[in-house]
Amino acid sequence: MSQGIDSDAVPAVTVIRPPRGWQLINFAELWHFRDLLYFLAWRDVKVRYKQTLLGVAWAVLQPALMMSIFYIIFTVVTHTYQGERPYPLFVFSALLPWTFFATAIANAGNSVIGSERLITKIYFPRLAVPFATVAASIVDFCVALPLLLILFVCYGEVPGWNILMLPIIFALFVVCAAGVGTLLAALNVAYRDFRYIIPFMVQLWMYATPTIYIELAPSNPASKYPWVQDLLPLNPLTGLIASFRAALLNEPIPWPMLGFSALMAVLFFLVGCFYFRRMEDSFADVI
């Protein structure tokens, strides 16, 4: 005998509400959507080089051209470089991680605006959008890395044991880029002026990181202004780039600067993610 349906039963009602206030980073949810994170990163890589003549070769040309410009300025024209290492190797070992960082934060800052249709139609953890953009920039870094190996061979340089620190230092670059890029992505949605501020900020940040283009040795004219050198460690990229280059060129790693930069990278990451989570419930309405 079949059982009848109770007409007095009240159906269960599920109410979905967006999170409010400051929210913790839901790493479990991000891991659940890891396949989406992968495909978003792969999409960014393909879109970036689609219908280009040289394709991914632009990932190599950008730091290589910057290296050539700095070589002409600081060795041929002004003769201000006084380091012991060959200048192309010295500057490219810093330009490589800097190019990754600059590309990552610039693209991540515009990533949410560029994913308007996706964000307004389906639910997924919004942090996946800027995180995927940073992951796509890692591909560019890996493509340009062989040029650095070629420079080592050309100049007969051999890395030391410090090179084992490179993965850790680069991981700090990724954390810092993810934090800054995520913060800029949220700010760009709320204030569209940041679309124009981001390129200017990236250029200013490059020149505020002098370790990428000049060595402040005691005999260098820049050392006449000691207050400049006192302010440099406040920029987290100064310690990260100096440590990255020291690990490559078998030089002493500036541990105090690296420790401070690591602390700042984690702080940037937390602030960027918390602010992003604070604002993400309004993205679909204002984007």
N, C-alpha and C positions, 0 to 999 in steps of 0.2 A: 504493500500500500504506500503510495507516494505521500510525502509529507507536504502539507500546504504551506503557503507563504504567509507569514505573519504581516498583515497589512498595517499593524500598529508600530512595526519596527522603524526606528529613526535611522536613516542612512548616515554613515560616517561622513563628516565634513572635514576636509583638510584645507587649512588656510596657509598660504605661502606669503610671507612678508619679507621685504628686503631688510638686511641687517642695518642697524642704526648705531651711530656713534663710532668710537674707535674699536676696530676689530683686529683680533690676532690673525697672523698669516696662517691660512689653512693649508699646511703642506700635504696633509692626507688627501685633500680634494685635488690639489695640483698633481699629486702622484696618480690619482684616479684618472685624470684627464691627460696623462703623459703622452698618449698617442696624438691628441689634438695639439699639444705643445710641439711635438716633432713635426707634424704636417704644417703648422703655422710657420715654423722656422724654415722648413724646406720651401714653402711658398715664397717667403721673403727672399731666399737665395735665388730662386728662379725668376721672380719678378724683377729683381734688381739688375740682372744681366740679360734679360730677355730683349731680343732685337738690338743688341749691342755688337759692334764689329769685333771687339777684342774679348768680350765675355768676361770670365773671371780673371783674365790678365790684368784688369783694372785694379784688382786687389794688390797686385805686385807693383804696378806702375805708380800708384799714388805715393807710397812711401819712398820708392826709388827716385821719383822726380823731386820730392822734397829733399831727399838726401843730396841730390845733385845741386839744388839751389843753395842749400846750406854750405856745401863744399866750396862752391864758387865764392860765396860771401865771406866765409870765415877763414878760408885758407888762401884763396887766390887774391881777393880784393883787400880785405882788412888785416889778414895775418894775425888774427886774435886767438886762434886755437893753439894751445901750448901743451897739449897732452902728449903722452908717450905712445899711445895707440894710434894706428892709422885712422885718420879722421872718418872715412866712409864707414869703417867698422864701428867706430865710437858712436857716430850719430845714428846709424841705422839700427843698432841694438837698442836705442831708445825710441826711435821713430816707429818701430814695429809695434810695441805695446801701446804707444800713444795713438797711433792710427786706429787700432782696435777700439780703444776707449772712446775716441772722438766719434767714430762711426757708430758705435753702439749707442751712445747717449743721444746723438742727433736723430737717429732712426727710431729709437725707442720713444723719444719725446713726441714724435708725430705718429706713433703706431696706433694709438687708440682712435685718433681722428681718421686715420686711413682705414680702420676696420669698422666704420660706422654701420654698414649694412649687416655685418655679422653680429655686432653687439646689440642692435635693436631688434633682432629676430629670435635669437635663441639664448638659452642660459648656458654659461660655462664660467669658470673662474676667470675674471677679467685680467688678473695678473699674468695669465698665460700670454697675453698679447705683447706687452713689453719684454717679458722674459724670452719669448720666442725670437724677438728681434735681436736681443743680445746674443742669443745662441747662434743666430745667422751670422753675426759679426765674427764669431769664433771660427767659422768656416773661412772667412777672408783672412784671418790671422794665420790659419794653417796653410792657406794657399801661398801666402807671402813668405812663410818661414824658410822654404828652400833657398831663397835669395840670400838670407843671412848665412846659411851653411856654405853657399858659394863664396861669400866674402871671407869666411874663415879659411877656406881652402886657398883662395887667391893670396891672402896675406900670411899664410903659414901659421896661423894662430891655432892653439889647441886648448879647448876648455878644460878647466880643472874640476875638482870634486864639488865646487860650489854650484855647478850646473844642476845638481840634484835638487836644489832649492827652487828651480824655475817653475815647476808645476804649482808649488804653494804660492809663489809670488804672483803667477798668472791667475790663480784662483782668486786672489785678492783683487786683481784688476776686474775680474768678472763680477765679483760681489759689489765693488764700488760702482761699476758701470750699470749694473742692474738697479742699484738703489737710486742713483742720480737719474737714470733714464725713466724709471717708474715715477719718481717725483715730478719730472718734467712732463710726462704723459698726462698725469692728473691735472697739473697746472695748465696745460695746453687746452684741456677740455673746458676748464672753468674760465680761463682768460686767454682769448685767442691771440693776444699780443705776443705770447710766448713762441708762436710760429716764427716770428721775426727776431725774437730775442735769442733763440737757441743757436743759430749760426754765429751771431756775434759773440755769444758767451763761449762757444767752442774755440774761436780764434783767440779771444782774450785769455782763456785758460791755457792755451798752448804757449803763449808768450809769458805767462806767469809761471811756467814750468821750464826754467832756463837749462835744466840738465839735459834737455833734448837737443840743444843746439850750441851750447858753449860750456867749457869746463872752467869752473871758478877756482883755478889754482892760485896759490899765493902770489905768483908773479903776474896774474892776469889783471888787466886794468879794472875789471869789474870788482876786484877785491878792495878797491879804494873806498867802496861804500859797504862797510861791514853790516850796517843795518839791513841791507838787502838780503845778505846771507842769513841773518837772524830770522827774517820773515819767511824764507823759503820753506822751512820744514812745516809751516802751517798749511801748506798746500799738500794734501795727501799724495798727489801724483809725483811730487818731488822725491819722496822716500821710495815709492813703488818703482819708479823708473830707475832711480839710482841703484836700487837693489837688484832689479832685473838685469841691468847692464853689468853690475859687479859680479853677479852669478855667471853671466856669459863669459866675461873677460878674465875670470879667475882673479878677481880683486877682493879685498876685504869687504864684506857686506856691512853696510851701516845699520847695525841692529837697532839702535835707539830710534832712528828715523823710520825703519821698517815697522817697528812695534807701534809707533804713533800712527803711521799710515794705515796699518791693519785695523787699529781701533777706529780711525775715522771712516774707513771703508765699511766696517760693520755698522757704524752709526748712520752713515748715509743710507745703507740698505734698510735698516729698521725704520728710519724716518720716512724714506720714500714709500715703503710698503704700507706702513700704517696710515700715511696720508692718502695713498691710493685707495686703501680699503675704506677710509672714511668717506671718500667722495664717490666711490664706484656705484652706489645705489642711485645716483642722479645722472649717470652717464647717458642712459637711454633717453632721458627727457631733454637734456641740453645739447647732446652731441649733434 
